Amino acid sequence: MKFERIYNIKKREPDYYIILIDGLWPRGIKKELVDLWMKEIAPSDELRKWYSHRDQRCQEFRERYIQELGKKGDLINKLIDISRSKNIILAYASKDDCNNATVLEEYIRDLYGPEYLQ
């Protein structure tokens, strides 16, 4: 399982199953590029709008999103299950260092260990 910005994926990766983990579809990205859109694992609309990529809110965003992820165990387990049979890329759109993908990566590492992350 690896994380990559969707705009850095130029074409279908035949060896990877690409899962978009954002709540909003990224502009200019064709649906054929993504195998699964798991928008339910993204931060809630309320949290996303509150954060609005303001650097000073990063730590609180991280804490709030971790709380939300704690209630999404079935989705986390689904990601882990898929990663057992496929090489997956968890794709996201944000160019900021503090985003849902970095928090999700930290959450999975803390919960399952680094062996699930490449």
N, C-alpha and C positions, 0 to 999 in steps of 0.2 A: 504494500500500500504506500503510495507516495502522493504528495500534494503538489499541484502545479497550477499556475495561473492559466485560465482558459485561453487567454489571448496569446499565450506562448505555444499552444498546441495548434500547429498549422494544418495537420491532416489527421485522419484516423490512424490510430496507433494499433496495428494488427495484433500486437502481443498484449495489449492492455484493454481493460473494460473501464470506460470513462464515466464517472459519476459526478454530475454537477451538484454541488452542495449549497448553492445560493437560493434564496427565496425568490429572487427576481431573475428572469432570463436576461443574460448579458446581451447588450446591443451588438448587432452584426454577427452573431454566432449562429451558424446553421444547426438545425436540430439533428442533422445526420452525424454531426461530430460527437454527440453525446449518446451513450448507451442507456443511461438512467438519470432522470432528474429527481433528486431526493430533496425537494424543497422543504419538506417537513422538518429536516434536521437543522435548517438554518435558524438564526435568531428570529424571535417573534417580530412581527411588523412594528409593534410598540417599541421594542428594544432597538431595532435597526434605526428607526426614525429618531429615537432619543440620542443614540450614539452619533449618528451623522458624521462619522469619521473625524471627530474632534479629538485631537491628541490628548488633551487634558482629561478626557473621559475614558481613556483606554483601560485603565486598571478596573474601574467600576464596570465597564462593558464586559471585560473578561470575567469578573466575579458573577455578574448577572447571567451571562451566557452559560457559564459552568452550572449554575443553578438550573437553568432551563434544560441543559443536556442531562442532568440528573433525572429528569422526568421523561427522557427519550431513550431509555435503555433498549427498547425493542428495535429502534432504528440503529443504534450503535451495534447491537448484536447482529443485525442484518448486514451491516458493513463488514463486520468481522467474519461472518459466515461466507459472504461473497469473496473476501480476501483469501479464504482457505482454498478456493478452487480456481481463482483467477488473479492475475496481476491487475490491480486497480489503480487508477489515478483519480484522486478526489480533486476535482477542478473547481476553481473559484474565480471571481472577476476582480476583486479588489487589488489595487496596486499598493495600498498602505501596508505597513508592517504589522499593524494591529488590526486583525480582521477575524471573521468567523473561522476561517481555515486554520490560522495559527492557534486559536483557542481549542478547536476540535482536535488538532494534532497533539497538543499538550494533554488534553483530556484522555485521548486514546492511549498515549504513552503512559500516563499515570495509572490508568485502569488496567491495561493489558500488557504493558511492557514494550520496550523498543523493538522487539522482534517483529511486530506487526507493521513497522514503519521502515521504509527504505531510505 
